[in-house]
Amino acid sequence: MPDTHANPPSCSRATLLAERYGAPQLSGGPWSGTIDTMLSHASVRAYLDTKLPLGTIETLVAAAQSAATSSNLQVWSVVAVEDAERRGRLAELAGGQRHIRQAPLFLAWLADLSRAERVAGAVGVTLEGLPFLETFLVAAIDAALAAQNATVAAESLGLGTCYIGGLRNRPLDVAAELGLPPGAFAIFGLCVGYPDPAYPASAKPRLPPEAVLHREQYDAAPERDAVATFDARLATFQRSQGMAAQGWSQLVANRLRTPASLSGRDRLVAALRALGFGLR
């Protein structure tokens, strides 16, 4: 039987939706405990120094491997980092993010074409399709799908998580730290651990559904009003968190204004080629 019920046990549907969008939302559709977990997601940046239960990594990997994978190629891998010193070095490579040091587990998710090349080489086949952008995209998408499965699984167990895109700031150094072979690239990292209750994480509001949901064909007509509404909602959230009220439009403009604002990731194509990806 599907895990559905009219009244989620942990928090009401109305409350979860209101927190996710920064304002009350109507939803009369189906619901489940899994959706409870997904809507409750918040990036956790403060962790207790508590070890994870034995077998946690294996459970999360099993959940990750249950995600869809294009053509069953399974062109992703994950490096589980528990060593405190290595986590500290990765924290610095990712821009000095201290929660990488705090979390007892750091998962580096890889677009990994190296395994496919080794497998094909073992049967005497040269993979001429490896150096194409499509193949890299398949690996990157597979890794993201797997990681999100693991994230939902972790949060369903009461663990906190935080994605770390900063691994792409210095990809060659990250590859050296993780001992990656040519054809493997750390797409992002994921902190996993028990949230520190002294620093509770709040669900960050998202764009109103009308800004992202298109029916039958793309229609940008509702976007202007939806974005203006969201600018105000996000500013309210930012003030509630003791942050400077910036609004979403300005955030997007600042993040993508110049190549320098990409924190080194403007050189990613050159780095990927140096790591063995053709990207034709």
N, C-alpha and C positions, 0 to 999 in steps of 0.2 A: 504494500500500500504506500502511496506517496505521502511524504511528511508534510501534510497540510492541516491547517486548523484556522478557525475564524479569529481567535484571539491569541497572538503570540505570547508565550509564557514569560519572557524576560522583560519585555517592554512593549507597549502598545504599538500597533502599526502606525497610528496617527503621530505618535511621539517620534518614532524612528524616521518617518518621512519628513516631519517638520524639522528635525535636526539635520537631516541630509540636505534639505533644500533651503534651510534658513527661514522657512515660513510654512504655515500649514499647507498640506497638499491632500487632494482627494485621491483615493485609490480603492476601488471596489473589486479589484482583481484577486486572483488566487494568491495564497501566501504559504510560507513554511518556516520552520525553524532555521533552515539554511539561509533564507532571505533575511531573517533576523540578524544572523551573523554578518552577512554581507553589508547590510545597511548600517551596522554598528561599527564598521571599520574606521579606525583613526590611526594615523601614523604615530607610533610610540617612540619617543626620543629620550626616555629615562627608564632604566631597567634595574631591577633588583639583582644583587649578586647571588643568584640562586641557580643551582645546576638544574638542567632539564632532566626529566625522567629518562631512564635507560630505554633506548629504542625510539626516542623521539625523532631522531634524524631519519631512521629507516621508515617510520610511519609517514613523515612528510614527503619523503622521496616516492613512496608507494602512491600517495595522493597525487604527486606531480606526474608520475608516469601514467596515471589514469586520465590525463588530459588528452585531447585530440592531438594527433601528430600527422602532418601532411604526408600522404602516401606511405605511412608507417615507416618513414625514414628515421625518425627518432634522432635528429641531428642536433641534440642539445646534451649538455652535461651540467653537473653542479659540483662545486668544490665546497665542502663543509669545513669551515675554519673555526676551531675552538681554542687554539693556542693564543694566549693573551698577547704575546709579543707580536705575532703575525697580525692579529687584529689591530694592534696599535699602529703598525706600519701601513696597513691598508687604510686605516682612519686618516692618516696623514696624506696618503695618495689621493684620497677622496675629498680633500679639502679641509681636513681637521675636524671631522664629524665625531664628537666624543662618544655618541651612542654606539658607534661600532666597537669601541673599546668596552663599553658597559655590557652590551648584550653577550650572553654566554655562547651564542652561536651566530656565526655570520655565514650566509650562503652566497657564493658567487655563481651566478647563473651564466652559462656559456652558450653562445652559438658555436657549435662544435662540428665542423666538417672533417676534422682529422680522423675520426673513427670510421666514417664512410670511406675515406681514402685508404685507410689501412685494411679494411674489410675487402674492398675491391682489389687492392694490391695482392692480397693473399690468394685470390682466385685468378690473378693474372690480367686484371682489367684496369685500364687507365680511364679515369673519370673526366672526360672532356667537358662535362656539364658543371663541374665544380666552380670554375672561376667566374660564373655569371651572377649578376645582381639578384636574379630570381632565387638562386640557390641560397645565397646569404640571407635573403628575406625569409625564406622558409625556416632556416635555422633560428633566426632572431624571433620569429613569430612562435615557433615551437617552444623556445625557451621562455617566452613571456606567458604562454598558456600554461606551461608546467608550473612556473613560479606562482601564478595566481591560484592555481589549485592548491599548492602547498600553503599559500597565505591563508586561504579560507580554512583549510584544515587546521593550521596552527591557531587561528583565532577561535575556532570552534572548541579548542582545548583550553581556552583561557589564556593563551599566550598573546603577546603583543608583537607587532612587526613594523618594520619601516623599510621601504625600498630606498636604495642608494644608487642614484644615477651618477654620482660623483666618481664611480669606478671608471667612467669614460673620460675623465679629465686627463689622466696620464696612463693610457692603455698599455703602452709598452712596458712601463714599470710594473703595472699590475700583472701583466702576463709573466714577467720575470719572477715576481714574488710568488705567484701561484704555480710556477713551473709549467706553463701552458705550451703545448706543442704548436707548430705552425698549423694554421687552420682552426684554431680555437680562440675565441674572443670573449672577454667578460662584458656581457651586455649591461648588467647591473648587479647590485648586491641586495641582500635582504637581512636585516637584523631580526633576530628571534630571541625572545626571552620573556620573563614575567615583568609586566609593567610595574614601575614604582608608584604606589598609590599616592605618594607625596606630590607627584607631578602628573595629575590625570590628563590624559589626551582627550581632546574633543573632536567630534566629527566635523570636518571642514565642509561648509556648504558647497554645493555644485550648481552649475548652470541650471536654470529652469528647463524642464523637459522639452518645452517648445523650441528651445535653441538647438537641441541636438536630435530631436525626433522628427523625421520627415516621412510622410506617408505617400507611397507610390513614386513620387519624384522629389528631388531636392527643392526646397522652397525657403529662401532666406528672408522672406517678408516679415516673419515674426521676430527676427533676430535682434533688430535695433532695440525694441522695447524690452525683450528678454534680457539683453545684456545690460541695459540701463538698470533694470530691476536687480540684477545680480550684483552690479557694482555697489549698490546701496546695501544689499544683504551682506556681502563679503566685508564691506567696511564696518558694518555693525559687529560682525563676528570678530574682526581684527581688534576692534576696540575692547570687546569682551575678553580677549586674550592678552590684553596689555600691549598690543602691537600698534604701530602707526597705521592709521586707516589710509589705505592706498587705493582700494578698488581693483577690480579684475582687469579692466581695460588697460589701466596704467601698468599693472603687473605684466601683462602680455607684451606691451610696448617696450618696457624696460628689459625684459628677458631676451627679446629677439631683436633689439634695436641695432646692435653692431656685432660683427664677428667676435669681438673681445668679450661681449656679454655671455658668450657660450662657454666660458671658462676653459678654453683649450680644446673644446670639442669641434671647433671649426677646422681642426687639422685631422679629423677622424678618418677621412678617406685615405690619406697618406699613411696613417698608423695601421689601418686595416690591411693595406697592401703590404706593409712591412711585416705584418703578422701572417701573411700567406693567403690573403683573400684577393682574388683578381678583380672582382666588381666590374666586369665588362658590360 
